[in-house]
Amino acid sequence: MNFKNPDYRTLFLCWLALMALTAGTMLTGHAATDQTLSDLLVVSLGLITWVKAMVILRYYLNLKSASRGWNRAFFSYIFLVLGTITLIFILGRP
């Protein structure tokens, strides 16, 4: 296994990406309004959240230095949890 820590430039770029994704989440989710979200917007919020979780896991928690099995397990687990939450949200609306 390669346990090399990411450099500061990589972490800073990841931080910028996370800030941009957070802004995208706020815009997509209509955070400042009481508007009802369409199914497409709910799915896009789930995908943005999944990407943010992957950036945090891979770079800040240095999961990219772990084996492929651990990477797949974490990615699948996060995708399954977010997919379940998204599906419940979509199916639970009147």
N, C-alpha and C positions, 0 to 999 in steps of 0.2 A: 504494500500500500504506500501511496505517496502522501505524506502528511505535511506538505508545504502549505503554509498559510498564505492567503491572498495578500497582495501588497495594498498599500494605502490608496493608490490610484484606482484599483479595481473596486475596492470597498466604497470609495467616493462615487464612482460611476454607478454602482449598484444603489447607493443611497439616492442619487438623482433619479434613477429609474423608478425606485419605490415612491418618490415624491410625485413623479409624473403619473404613475399608476394610481396613486391616491387621489390626485386631482381628477383623473379619468373616472374613478369610481364615484366621486362626488357629483360630477357632471352627468354621468350615465344614470345614477340613482336618483337624480333630481333632489338632492339633499336639502335645498332651500325651499322646496314647494311641497304641497300636499297631494301632488299628482299621483295617480295610480300607475304602476309600472306594467308595461306589456311583457309578455312571455319572453320576447327577444331581449329586452333590457335585463330581465332577471337572469337569463342564461349568460349574457355578457358580463354581468356583475360577478357571477360565479367563476367565469373564466379569468377575469381580471384578478380576483381574489386568489385563484389557484396559481397564477403566474407570480403574484407577490409572495405567496408562501414558498414557491420554488426558489425564488431569488434569495429569500432569507435562509432557507435550508441549505442551499448549495454554497453560498458565499459567506454569510455571517456565522452559520453553524458548521461550515466547511464539510458538508456532506459530499461534495464532489471528490474528496480524497478517499471516500469509503468505496467499498466494492459495488459492482453493478447491481447485485442483489439488494443491497440496502437502499440504493437509489431508487430502484423500481418499487420496492416495498413502500417507501415513504411517499413517492409520487402517486402510487396507486391508492394508498390510504387517504391522502389529502383529496384526491380526485373523487373517491367514493364518498367521503363525508360531505364535501361541497356539492356533489351531484345529488345526494340524498336530501340535503337541505333545500337545494333549488327545486327538486321535484316536489317535495312536500309543500313548499311555498306556492308553486304553480297549481298543484292539484287542490290545495286548501282554500283557494279563493272561490267566492260565490259566483 
